[in-house]
Amino acid sequence: MTTVFIADPNDTLRAGIRAILDRSDKYKVVGEASSRFQLLNALKNCRADVLLLEPKMGGATGETLIRQIAELAASTIILGISDLDEKKYGVRVLRAGLKGFLRKDCEKDELLSAIEQVSTGHLHISMALAERLVAALSPFERVLPHHRLSERELDVFYRLLHGDKINQIARDLLLSPKTISTHKVRVFQKIGVSNLSELIRYALAHGIT
């Protein structure tokens, strides 16, 4: 029997996944978490074969969280289930340690198939993400400036675009305003803009919302 841990902030989604898995004699749900804090604490005492994870619980893409989980529970296979744009960020989260990626609107059969695949040592990725992986290996692949942002910088980048102020971002990320200001400066430098208006124009030009 494959043991599964579900980590997602949405109570309804977790309940739905649990209901699907409970109807099968192949899987057993051994725990749930609705936040990063709950998840990391739970994994200290609870081991699962597969972790169904919403990476964005850990920030913009969840790369840091994925690496933390890999260190804390090295034997647990991490399967992402998210509305994160897999074409833009799928390569990043796979490199961080995900063994597969599912969209939250996936069908029940795909969910079960994905858990089966990763639990037997295989990757589970969509055709779109597979194509993106191949493209990422090409020496001619165009790397846009925002693709070079670190996970934290990417988080600040999106929050600035959504109109959040420095102090609000600092409170949300549990960091000091000075640290957020430093990240903001680095974002502007890497993107090649000098103010928020130019950052917004860059985002619009590249279809970033």
Residue, then its C-alpha position, 0 to 999 in steps of 0.5 A: m500500500t502506498t502512503v500519501f500526504i496531502a499538502d494544500p491550503n484549500d480544505t475542499l481540494r484536500a477533502g476531495i483528494r482524500a475521498i478519491l484515495d480512500r476509495s482505493d485499497k492501494y493508497k492510504v492518506v497518512g496526513e494533511a497540511s494547510s500551510r508550510f509551517q504545518l507541513l514541515n512540522a508534520l514531516k518531522n514525525c510522519r513519513a509518506d511514500v508520496l507527498l502531494l504538494e501545492p508548491k506555492m505554499g512556499g512562495a512564488t514557485g515553492e523551490t525553497l520549500i521543495r528543497q527543504i522537504a527533500e532534506l527533511a524527508a529524503s525518502t518521500i517522493i514529491l508530486g506537485i499539484s498546482d495551478l502554477d504555470e507549468k510552461k513557465y515554471g515547470v522546469r524550475v520546480l522539477r529541478a528543485g526536486l518534484k518528480g511530477f506535476l499535475r494541474k488542480d483540474c486534472e481528472k481522477d484517473e490522471l491523479l491516481s496514475a500520477i501517484e502510481q507512476v512516481s511511486t514506482g520511480h517514474l516521472h509524471i509530466s504533461m506533453a506541454l512540460a515535456e516540450r518545455l524541458v526539451a526546449a530548455l536543453s537547447p543552446f538557442e533557448r531564449v532566457l527572459p530576464h524574469h526567468r533569471l530571478s531567484e524564487r524570493e525575487l520572483d515572489v517580490f516581483y509578482r507582489l509588486l505587480h499586484g500593487d503590494k507595498i514594501n511593508q505589506i510584502a515584508r509582513d507577508l513573507l516574514l522578512s524585514p522591509k530592508t530585505i524586501s527593498t534589497h530584493k526589489v532593487r535586484v528585481f529592477q536590475k535583473i529585469g532592466v527597469s528603473n521604476l514600477s511603471e516600467l516593470i508593469r510595462y515589461a510584465l504586460a509585454h510578456g503576458i505576465t499577470 
